[in-house]
Amino acid sequence: MEPALLALVIATALVFAWTNGFHDAANAVATPLATGALRPGIALALSAVLNVVGGLLGVSVAQTLQGSLFEVPVNHPGMRLVLAALLAAIAWNLVTWWFGLPSSSSHALVGGIAGAGLAAGAGVDWGLMCEKVLLPTLVSPVIGFVGAWLFTWVLMRATQDAAHGPMLRRFRIAQVVSASAMALGHGLQDAQKTAGVVLLALIASGHAEDGASAPMWVRLVTALALGAGTAFGGWRIIRTLGRRITDVHPVTGFAAEAVAAGALYTASGVFAVPVSSTHVLVASIMGSGATRGLRAIHWPVIGKIAVVFAATPFATAALASACYQLWRLSF
């Protein structure tokens, strides 16, 4: 039973990575598609490849998830905990995609692990949870909003006397670069999170030692699953990010993605903390759009997104806890 359960957990983790890529494809392609900087097929293919590359570039976030936040029980309880968390996160990704609402796959996963962990009596370091998850969750959107507002303002001031047509063409080219940077940063963050969860299952089953790094095969298969999901593209969310938050132009689109990508690289490379690429990008799009005034932002849409953002970890925690409790009573 144990090898079969481990295989099921790994397969479910890859399904989660696929839904993560499918759900979050909009993070890299929404703004360049909105401005015509890239065609859909090229945008999704480029994003998918760079998601895979980004997933292979580091292990720091995976080690934070595996080695600091959670103490997963061994054998069947530990693997069932991870499985419950993954199923809850997958369900949340699909529900929010159906309604075209961006949400954090990262916080869906962390919330699921925390909820299942509480149900299993596993150790959760709440101090580190606040430091490594809650604080970055609150700070990163503020950085995205303020940084994108300032960067957009500087770009507009610097180009106010430039010929309009050539300037827009140059910024559309720049958007290809910023979208590529965003896709690479998304892979760097989100593939590592799934790899970290697979590593938790390997440790619980005795196939890896506590504190070990994610094996290369784990990093490779999770990155490939993330890239495969990205290639399909979650068009409902792409339309929300590209059209419904604010009117995106080449300058604002470039600024939003450049700032969001910078935040992802800083979180991964400097602080080794998991942050939501979706949270950061939505805030950055809002910040760049706000340079034209707060009325330029579609606040009813932002209200719905804010509710989903706030509900994500609690919803997945409750669902994962219920799943774990059901299995404990059934087996």
N, C-alpha and C positions, 0 to 999 in steps of 0.2 A: 504493500500500500504506500509506503513512504516514497519510493522512486516515482510512482505514478502521481502522487500528490505534488511532488517537487516539479515534475514535468508539467502538470496542470498550472501550477503557479507561474512558471516561466512562460508558458504559452499565453496565459492571461496578461502577464506583464507586457508581452509583445503586442497583444491586442490593445492594451492601454496606450502604449507608445504610438501605435497606428492612429488611434482616436485623438491622441494629443497632437500629432502632426496634422491630421485632417481638420481638427478644431482650430488650431493656431496658425494654419497656413496664412490666414488673413494678416497676421502680424508683419509679415515680410512683403506681401504682394498687394495689400489693399490700396495703399496710397499711390504706388506707381501705376496700378491699373486705373485708378480714378483720374489720373492726369494724362493717361495715354503714354507714359514713359516706357511701358513694356506691354507686350501682348500676353494674353492669359497663359497660353501654352509655354511660352518662353519663361515667364515669371515663375510659374509653378515648378518647372523643371530646374531652373537655376536655384530656387529656394530649396527644393528637395535635396539636390546635390550638396549644397552648403550646410543644410541641416545635418547630413551624414558626416561631413568633414568636421563640423563643429563638435559633434558628439564624440569624436575621437581625440580631441585636443586637450582634454583635462580630466582629472578625477577628484578635484577638491570638493565640489559640491556633493558628489556621491559619498565621499568619506564623511562629510558633515552629517548627512542623513543617516548613514550606517553607524557611525561611531560615536555620535554625541547626543542625539536627541532621544533615541529609543533603545530600550533594552528588551529585545524580542525573546520570548521563551523558546526553548529548543523543541525539536521534533514536531509532531502534528500540531500542537497549539500555536507554535510560531508560524508555521507555514499557512495554517488556516487564518491567522491574523492578517498576514500579508495578502492572502487571497481575498479576504473580505474587504480590505482597503482598496485593492485594485478594482474589484467589481463595483464598489460604490463610486469610485472616481470615473470609471467607464460610463456608468449610468448617468452621472451628472454631465459629463461631456456631451453625451448624445441628447439629453433633454435640452440643455442650453443651446446646442447647435440647432435643434429643431425650431426653437423660437428665435433664432438668429441673434442671440445675445452673447457677446464675448464674456468669458469667465476664465478663471485661472485653473488650468489643469494641475499646476503645481500645488496650489492650496487645496484643491479637491483631493489630491493624493495624500498630502500631509494631514489634512483633516480626517481622511479615512483611516490612516495608520493610528492617529491619536485616539479616534473613537473605538476602533477594534482593540487597541492596546489597553484602554480602560476596561473594556469588557473582559479581556483576557487576564487582567491583573498585571500587565506588563509595566515595566518602569518607563515613565516619561519624565524627562528632565525639564520641568516647566520653566525653570530659570533660563536654561539655554533655549527653550522653545520661544520664550519672549525675546531673547537677544538675537537669535539666529533666524527666526521666522516672523514673529509679530512686528518687531521694530522695523526690519526691512520692508515688510508689507505696508506699513504706514508711511515710511520715509520715501520709498522709491517713487510712488506716484507724485509726491510733492516735488521731488527733484526733477521728474519728467516734465511736469507742468511749468515750473519756473524756468528750468533750463531751456525748454523749447520756446517759451515766450521770449526770453532774452535773445536766444540765437536767431529766431525769426526777425525780431526787431532790428538786430544788428545787420542781418542780411538785407532787409528792406531799406534801411538807411544807406547801406553801402551801394545798393543798385538802383536807387531812386532816379538817377539821371541816365541810366543805361537804356539803350534801345530795347523796347519791350519784347519784340519777337525773338531776337537773338538771345536775350537773357533767359527767356522761358525755355528755349531749346537747350541751353547750357545746363539749366537746372534739371531738365528731364534726364539728361545724361548723368548728372550728379545723383539723381534718384536711383539709377541702376546701382551705383556704388553703395548708397545708403541702404537700399533694400538687400543687397548682398551682405552687408555688414550685419543687418538685423537678422537675416536667416542664419548666418554663422553663429551669432550670439544666442539665438534661440536653440540651436543644436547644442551649443556649449552648456547651456543651462538645463534644458529639458531632457535631453538624452541621458545626462548624468543622473538626473533624479530617478529615472526608471532603472538605470544600472544599479543605483544604490539600493533600490527596493529588491531587485533580483539578488543582490549580494546579501541582503537581510535573510532572504529565503535560503540561500546556500549556507549561511552561518547556522540558521535554525536547524537545518537538516544534517549538519555536521560535515558538509562538503567544503567549507571554508572556515578559517579561523577568525575569531573576533578581532577587528582592527585591520584586517587585510584589505588590500585595494581590490577594486573590481577587476576580474580577469579581462584580458583583451577580448576574448570571445563574447563576453557579456556586453562590453562596450560596443562591439561591432554589431551584434544582432539588434541591440536596442536602438542604435543609431540608424541602422537600415530600416527598421520598422517605423521609426519617426519620419524618415525621409519618404518612405512609401506612402504614409498617410498624407504627408504634405503634398505629394504629387497629385492626389485626388482633389484637394482643395475644398474647404467648407464654404461654399459660395454664399450661404445665408449670412455668415458672419463677415465675409469679405465685403458684402454690400453694406452692412452696418458700419464697419470701420471706415470704408472709403467714401460713403455718401451721407450717412445719417447722423453723424456726430457734428460735423461742420463741413462747409464746402472746402475741399482740399485743392490746393493749387501747387504747381511745381516747387515754389519756394517753401511753402509751409509743409508740404509732404517731405521734402528733403530734410528740413530742420527737425521735424518730429522723429523721423526714423534715425537720423544721425545721433540725436540726443538719447533716444531709447536704446540704441545699440551700445553707446558709450556706457550707459548705466548697467547693461547686462555684462559687459566685459569687466567693469569695475567690481560688480558683485561677485563674479566668478573668480577673477584673477587676484583681486586684492583682499576681499573679505571672506571668500569661500562660503557664501550664504546663498540659499535658494531664494530667488525673487521671481515675480510673475512678469514675463515679457508682455502679457496682455495688459496688466495693470499699468505698466510703465508706458506702453505705446498709447493706450487710450488717453492717459493723462498728457502725454506729449502732443497728441493730435489736438486735444482741448487747448493746451498752452499756445501752440502755434496759431490756432484759429482765433484765440482770444486777442491777438494783436489787432484784429479788426473790430474789437469790442465784444463784450460778453453776450450781446444779442446775436452774434455770429454762431454761437453754440446752441445746438438743439437740446434744450434742457429736459424736455420730457423723455427723450431717449437716454440721456445721461442718468436720469432718475431710475429708469428700469435697470440700467447697467449697474448702478451703485447698489441697488437691492440685491442683484445677483452676486456681486462681489462680496457683499457682507454675509450673504446666506451660504456661500459655497462651503467653507470649512465645517460649519455647523450641520449642514444637510448631509454631507458625506460622512461626517463623524457619526451622526445618528444612524444612517443607513448601514455603515460598516459594523457598528456595534450590534445592530439588529441581526445582521447576517451571521456574525460570530456567535451570538447568543443562540440563534436557531440551530446552528451546526453543533454547538455544545450540548444542546438538549436532544438532538437527533442521533448523535453518535457517541 
